[in-house]
């Protein structure tokens, strides 16, 4: 399995009760977006660099980075003062969003970070299902195979593009390793049956999307990783 494609109709609430879930879910597979995990309402940002900053934070160690690192990633070709001013602008946009108003993001003088348990990611959920060996739920949520993540974030800055290329490979590799481990006989599963279950789920999802596309025409919405 080289990746995963997540359906808009996926029931993400089954793994964790609503009262225990973080306030925001970050979708890394396919088009990058931040949503309410209960209502699936999307919280878009006007600036792609605001989304890029949040994408980095979502997968960074301890979900934290320095302002200096943010400027290097997003405004590497600009002078320091101009980069600082641009960073202040996107931080103002983030502060004014539901994400910022909720207190999920800690914006300090030197560091930026997500507060503990404020967010979860789709890749993290899939990895946790694989770790638990819940093959049925994993198959239901992995509706096909794809090779892309962080869609919509390319071309922001050469430095960010370099990070994005490495991070895509690393995230997919880690997810695939977790899934392969979950499907081994040592984990208590029949790998042939597990693979067949995942493939069946993928075909079913593809058929649903195909039918939806015929009904909605060119405007029909499909997310591809």
C-alpha angles and dihedrals in degrees: 000000000000097000142324139263116210121209120226086229094058113131100229093172096073096079097052131023117251093244091056099044125105118255094247137035121206117209111210097167113086116344111013111243144149118228144172103259092217104042098023088228110160123228105207127192126217093218119063088207090061088055091046091053092050091046090055092048092049093063102026121113107276085358090268139119137170124251088241091057091048090054092048092051099044106027103024095144096049131085119265097252093048091048091050091051092049091049090052089053096054092042088055089053091050093047089053093052127087087256092056095040091053092062092238090130123059108209108191133175092260107011139046121203145157113246116246113279092003094118143021130195131221090234090052091052093050091047091051091051089051091048090052091047093237095154095168093055091041091053092047092053098041099070098178142326127289139159104218138086135168092035114190096031101089122113097026095120133337091243092051091046089056091051091045093054093052095041093052091054093045096047093049092044092052092046093048092048091052091050094046091049091050091052097052123108088241088065090056097257134114103241093206093052092044092050091048091050092052092047091049090052090049093051091048091051092048091051092051091050092047091052091047090051092053090051098045100033122206091341091062110122123235129169118212123188 
